[in-house]
Amino acid sequence: MHKLESGYVASILIFLVNFHVAYTATNFNISTNTTSFSKGFTPLFGEHNIFPSDDDRSLQLHLNQYTGSGFRSSDLYNHGLFSAKIKLPSEYTAGIVVAFYTTNGEIFEKTHDELDFEFLGNIKGKAWRFQTNMYGNGSTSRGREERYYLWFDPSKHFHRYTILWTPNKIIFFIDDVPIREIVKNDAMGGDFPSKPMGLYATIWDASDWATSGGKYKANYKYAPFVAEFTDLVLHGCVSDPLEGVVATDGEDQLATAAFASLSPNQKMAMKNFREKYIQYSYCYDTLRYPTPPPECVLDPAERRLFKDTGRLKFDERHHRRRFKQTRQYIGTTNHDNRKDV
């Protein structure tokens, strides 16, 4: 991690080349399969703070001093690919969480499954942080969260965030770049999500923990806080567990699709991302898990970066310096064209 400036700049350029290859190889072709808000979704809460666009292809979620807001898919899916382009609130957003996730908690309250992107409120000028997580069969006591820094400012442009969930693996993507892969094995048992889930998005006040462990709170003089969503994708097997209808006819097609298998270039892009931007991983938290959970694949190159707490060894000031350097190369790209990123 401690390199000369010239070496660091070279590594960033190599990282960008790997990202470029990953983008062109993924071939999601999801732009032609987007779903309008009224066709695929319904308000979850704070309906007066939900603002669909005139063409029904985009919407805003607002948070003010009275309430946040959220929406969910109208259907549940037995596996699928779930995606959206999202632009996060700007300026001072400490204490604010924007979540993009799948869950079935409204139906299976004690045995719910869940896959999360959670974007954690930010102080202007600092690198944004976010986390991913997985729960299966109500395994909330065995959290599998990972936390990362973003290499760009997510409030400036739309970026695509994607959750792929098949019977055998889960992959999280940002702009088609894989950032985390979880492969099912028998030792996981029910901890791997297995019941139909819906897609959700919310914005809410999490001042008690979201930013620096609750040190910085939401400040409503900056309200309303606005998260924007567009190009929403619901691609999966529609199911209704309450009626005993759990579709499986599309599972093979989903599991064997090109985007469900990472190419060598994509795996390298994921490795580079994780070495440079991961902040915390439960797999390396030996205080919490003396024996790593069974799905953990311990990478020696990653392992040397972490303390026994699962947190990075280097401090935040070092990361802030790296973030500013990275933005010189990444911050000016055209984010509407994934091949340029």
Sequence and secondary structure as in RCSB ss.txt:
>XXXX:A:sequence
MHKLESGYVASILIFLVNFHVAYTATNFNISTNTTSFSKGFTPLFGEHNIFPSDDDRSLQLHLNQYTGSGFRSSD
LYNHGLFSAKIKLPSEYTAGIVVAFYTTNGEIFEKTHDELDFEFLGNIKGKAWRFQTNMYGNGSTSRGREERYYL
WFDPSKHFHRYTILWTPNKIIFFIDDVPIREIVKNDAMGGDFPSKPMGLYATIWDASDWATSGGKYKANYKYAPF
VAEFTDLVLHGCVSDPLEGVVATDGEDQLATAAFASLSPNQKMAMKNFREKYIQYSYCYDTLRYPTPPPECVLDP
AERRLFKDTGRLKFDERHHRRRFKQTRQYIGTTNHDNRKDV
>XXXX:A:secstr
    HHHHHHHHHHHHHHHHHHHHHH    GGGB  HHHHEEEEE GGGEEE TTSSEEEEEE SS  EEEEESS
EEEEEEEEEEEE   S  TTEEEEEEEE TTT SSS  EEEEEEE   TTS  EEEEEEE TT TTS   EEEE 
SS TTTS EEEEEEE SSEEEEEETTEEEEEEE  GGGGGGS  S BEEEEEEEE TTTTTGGGTS   GGG  E
EEEEEEEEEEEEEEBGGGTB   TTHHHHHTSGGGS  HHHHHHHHHHHHHHEEEEEEEETTT SS  TT    H
HHHTTB TEEEBSS HHHHHHHHHHHHHHHTTS TTSGGG 
